[in-house]
Amino acid sequence: MGVELKTNTPLGGDLTVDSLLDQGFKAVYLALGAHKGITLGVPGEKGRGRAPGRGLSA
């Protein structure tokens, strides 16, 4: 039993969670990053007292 890490590997095309399970992996852990907040362009989003959601979840 061991652990195999795959970093900087996008999902899609031939690489899917199902394809990993089909290859015999017993579990798949996805660590999807949201390292930078984005603006949505909605009224008031840059108002006083507002903060990006990313900063609140760290």
OpenMM code with the backbone's topology and positions (N, CA, C; nanometers):
from openmm import Vec3, app, unit

residues = "MET GLY VAL GLU LEU LYS THR ASN THR PRO LEU GLY GLY ASP LEU THR VAL ASP SER LEU LEU ASP GLN GLY PHE LYS ALA VAL TYR LEU ALA LEU GLY ALA HIS LYS GLY ILE THR LEU GLY VAL PRO GLY GLU LYS GLY ARG GLY ARG ALA PRO GLY ARG GLY LEU SER ALA".split()
positions = [
    Vec3(0.0855, -0.1175, 0.0000),
    Vec3(0.0000, 0.0000, 0.0000),
    Vec3(0.0892, 0.1226, 0.0000),
    Vec3(0.0521, 0.2243, -0.0785),
    Vec3(0.1292, 0.3468, -0.0851),
    Vec3(0.0429, 0.4619, -0.1310),
    Vec3(0.1083, 0.5740, -0.1472),
    Vec3(0.0409, 0.6960, -0.1912),
    Vec3(0.1127, 0.7466, -0.3151),
    Vec3(0.0366, 0.7853, -0.4146),
    Vec3(0.0932, 0.8459, -0.5344),
    Vec3(0.0369, 0.9872, -0.5470),
    Vec3(0.1248, 1.0852, -0.5538),
    Vec3(0.0837, 1.2246, -0.5680),
    Vec3(0.1035, 1.2696, -0.7115),
    Vec3(0.0044, 1.3369, -0.7629),
    Vec3(0.0143, 1.3976, -0.8959),
    Vec3(-0.0148, 1.5454, -0.8772),
    Vec3(0.0847, 1.6289, -0.9011),
    Vec3(0.0666, 1.7731, -0.8837),
    Vec3(0.0609, 1.8423, -1.0191),
    Vec3(-0.0003, 1.9597, -1.0189),
    Vec3(-0.0128, 2.0395, -1.1411),
    Vec3(-0.0652, 1.9565, -1.2575),
    Vec3(-0.1673, 1.8778, -1.2295),
    Vec3(-0.2247, 1.7889, -1.3298),
    Vec3(-0.3720, 1.8227, -1.3492),
    Vec3(-0.4062, 1.8819, -1.4626),
    Vec3(-0.5467, 1.9176, -1.4843),
    Vec3(-0.6339, 1.7946, -1.5121),
    Vec3(-0.7542, 1.7991, -1.4610),
    Vec3(-0.8524, 1.6951, -1.4912),
    Vec3(-0.9187, 1.7258, -1.6238),
    Vec3(-0.9608, 1.6233, -1.6918),
    Vec3(-1.0292, 1.6411, -1.8191),
    Vec3(-0.9665, 1.5529, -1.9256),
    Vec3(-1.0320, 1.5426, -2.0371),
    Vec3(-0.9801, 1.4568, -2.1434),
    Vec3(-0.9739, 1.3131, -2.0965),
    Vec3(-0.8551, 1.2540, -2.1016),
    Vec3(-0.8371, 1.1142, -2.0603),
    Vec3(-0.8225, 1.0976, -1.9103),
    Vec3(-0.7982, 1.2059, -1.8382),
    Vec3(-0.7779, 1.1968, -1.6935),
    Vec3(-0.9027, 1.2448, -1.6201),
    Vec3(-0.9773, 1.1494, -1.5675),
    Vec3(-1.0972, 1.1795, -1.4899),
    Vec3(-1.0915, 1.0997, -1.3601),
    Vec3(-1.1763, 1.1356, -1.2663),
    Vec3(-1.1833, 1.0587, -1.1419),
    Vec3(-1.2193, 0.9139, -1.1732),
    Vec3(-1.3144, 0.8932, -1.2614),
    Vec3(-1.3534, 0.7566, -1.2987),
    Vec3(-1.2374, 0.6795, -1.3610),
    Vec3(-1.1578, 0.7474, -1.4443),
    Vec3(-1.0454, 0.6761, -1.5069),
    Vec3(-0.9406, 0.6372, -1.4027),
    Vec3(-0.9211, 0.7188, -1.3016),
    Vec3(-0.8272, 0.6840, -1.1945),
    Vec3(-0.8782, 0.5650, -1.1140),
    Vec3(-1.0074, 0.5639, -1.0857),
    Vec3(-1.0657, 0.4503, -1.0139),
    Vec3(-1.0588, 0.3233, -1.0986),
    Vec3(-1.0805, 0.3383, -1.2292),
    Vec3(-1.0704, 0.2239, -1.3202),
    Vec3(-0.9281, 0.1684, -1.3255),
    Vec3(-0.8284, 0.2547, -1.3000),
    Vec3(-0.6883, 0.2119, -1.3006),
    Vec3(-0.6502, 0.1407, -1.1708),
    Vec3(-0.7444, 0.1346, -1.0764),
    Vec3(-0.7175, 0.0609, -0.9538),
    Vec3(-0.6941, 0.1454, -0.8304),
    Vec3(-0.6975, 0.2770, -0.8461),
    Vec3(-0.6843, 0.3626, -0.7279),
    Vec3(-0.8052, 0.3405, -0.6384),
    Vec3(-0.7822, 0.3280, -0.5095),
    Vec3(-0.8906, 0.3035, -0.4139),
    Vec3(-0.9580, 0.4330, -0.3705),
    Vec3(-0.8863, 0.5435, -0.3813),
    Vec3(-0.9403, 0.6732, -0.3410),
    Vec3(-0.8734, 0.7818, -0.4247),
    Vec3(-0.9438, 0.8905, -0.4430),
    Vec3(-0.8907, 1.0052, -0.5162),
    Vec3(-0.9209, 1.1297, -0.4335),
    Vec3(-0.8180, 1.2061, -0.4047),
    Vec3(-0.8341, 1.3311, -0.3307),
    Vec3(-0.8016, 1.4457, -0.4247),
    Vec3(-0.8958, 1.5368, -0.4433),
    Vec3(-0.8750, 1.6527, -0.5295),
    Vec3(-0.8530, 1.7752, -0.4423),
    Vec3(-0.7395, 1.8391, -0.4578),
    Vec3(-0.7098, 1.9629, -0.3856),
    Vec3(-0.7064, 2.0747, -0.4888),
    Vec3(-0.8220, 2.1311, -0.5122),
    Vec3(-0.8350, 2.2360, -0.6130),
    Vec3(-0.8117, 2.3706, -0.5473),
    Vec3(-0.7218, 2.4477, -0.5996),
    Vec3(-0.6852, 2.5741, -0.5379),
    Vec3(-0.7658, 2.6920, -0.5866),
    Vec3(-0.7849, 2.7839, -0.4980),
    Vec3(-0.8420, 2.9146, -0.5303),
    Vec3(-0.7528, 3.0160, -0.4600),
    Vec3(-0.6327, 3.0282, -0.5085),
    Vec3(-0.5314, 3.1063, -0.4389),
    Vec3(-0.5431, 3.2563, -0.4595),
    Vec3(-0.6278, 3.2999, -0.5479),
    Vec3(-0.6417, 3.4429, -0.5750),
    Vec3(-0.7884, 3.4783, -0.5904),
    Vec3(-0.8309, 3.5794, -0.5176),
    Vec3(-0.9684, 3.6246, -0.5302),
    Vec3(-0.9917, 3.6933, -0.6642),
    Vec3(-1.1138, 3.6898, -0.7106),
    Vec3(-1.1481, 3.7579, -0.8353),
    Vec3(-1.2619, 3.8550, -0.8079),
    Vec3(-1.2728, 3.9528, -0.8935),
    Vec3(-1.3842, 4.0464, -0.8821),
    Vec3(-1.4941, 4.0021, -0.9780),
    Vec3(-1.6169, 4.0331, -0.9396),
    Vec3(-1.7313, 3.9913, -1.0204),
    Vec3(-1.7919, 4.1050, -1.1023),
    Vec3(-1.7509, 4.2288, -1.0694),
    Vec3(-1.8049, 4.3417, -1.1435),
    Vec3(-1.9469, 4.3766, -1.1041),
    Vec3(-1.9845, 4.3511, -0.9789),
    Vec3(-2.1189, 4.3837, -0.9324),
    Vec3(-2.1153, 4.5128, -0.8518),
    Vec3(-2.2231, 4.5865, -0.8506),
    Vec3(-2.2264, 4.7124, -0.7772),
    Vec3(-2.1970, 4.6913, -0.6281),
    Vec3(-2.1112, 4.7769, -0.5744),
    Vec3(-2.0813, 4.7747, -0.4318),
    Vec3(-1.9737, 4.6764, -0.3893),
    Vec3(-1.9191, 4.5989, -0.4814),
    Vec3(-1.8226, 4.4968, -0.4394),
    Vec3(-1.6922, 4.5551, -0.3860),
    Vec3(-1.6624, 4.6791, -0.4203),
    Vec3(-1.5406, 4.7428, -0.3685),
    Vec3(-1.5722, 4.8440, -0.2601),
    Vec3(-1.6919, 4.8350, -0.2057),
    Vec3(-1.7344, 4.9278, -0.1019),
    Vec3(-1.6616, 4.9062, 0.0304),
    Vec3(-1.6759, 5.0035, 0.1160),
    Vec3(-1.6132, 4.9979, 0.2480),
    Vec3(-1.6653, 4.8763, 0.3258),
    Vec3(-1.5744, 4.8056, 0.3910),
    Vec3(-1.6121, 4.6896, 0.4702),
    Vec3(-1.6267, 4.5608, 0.3916),
    Vec3(-1.5965, 4.5653, 0.2633),
    Vec3(-1.6073, 4.4441, 0.1801),
    Vec3(-1.4708, 4.3760, 0.1734),
    Vec3(-1.4702, 4.2446, 0.1651),
    Vec3(-1.3463, 4.1668, 0.1542),
    Vec3(-1.3697, 4.0509, 0.0595),
    Vec3(-1.2659, 4.0102, -0.0145),
    Vec3(-1.2831, 3.8922, -0.1005),
    Vec3(-1.3079, 3.7684, -0.0170),
    Vec3(-1.3914, 3.6790, -0.0663),
    Vec3(-1.4238, 3.5574, 0.0075),
    Vec3(-1.3046, 3.4685, 0.0331),
    Vec3(-1.2076, 3.4701, -0.0569),
    Vec3(-1.0884, 3.3853, -0.0397),
    Vec3(-1.0176, 3.4173, 0.0924),
    Vec3(-1.0088, 3.5418, 0.1288),
    Vec3(-0.9419, 3.5806, 0.2518),
    Vec3(-1.0146, 3.5290, 0.3757),
    Vec3(-1.1419, 3.5077, 0.3654),
    Vec3(-1.2209, 3.4606, 0.4782),
    Vec3(-1.2080, 3.3103, 0.4990),
    Vec3(-1.1728, 3.2371, 0.3947),
    Vec3(-1.1669, 3.0918, 0.4060),
    Vec3(-1.0288, 3.0385, 0.4414),
    Vec3(-0.9302, 3.1251, 0.4436),
    Vec3(-0.7913, 3.0793, 0.4709),
    Vec3(-0.7698, 3.0576, 0.6181),
] * unit.nanometer
topology = app.Topology()
chain = topology.addChain("A")
for resn in residues:
    res = topology.addResidue(resn, chain)
    for name in ("N", "CA", "C"):
        topology.addAtom(name, app.Element.getBySymbol(name[0]), res)
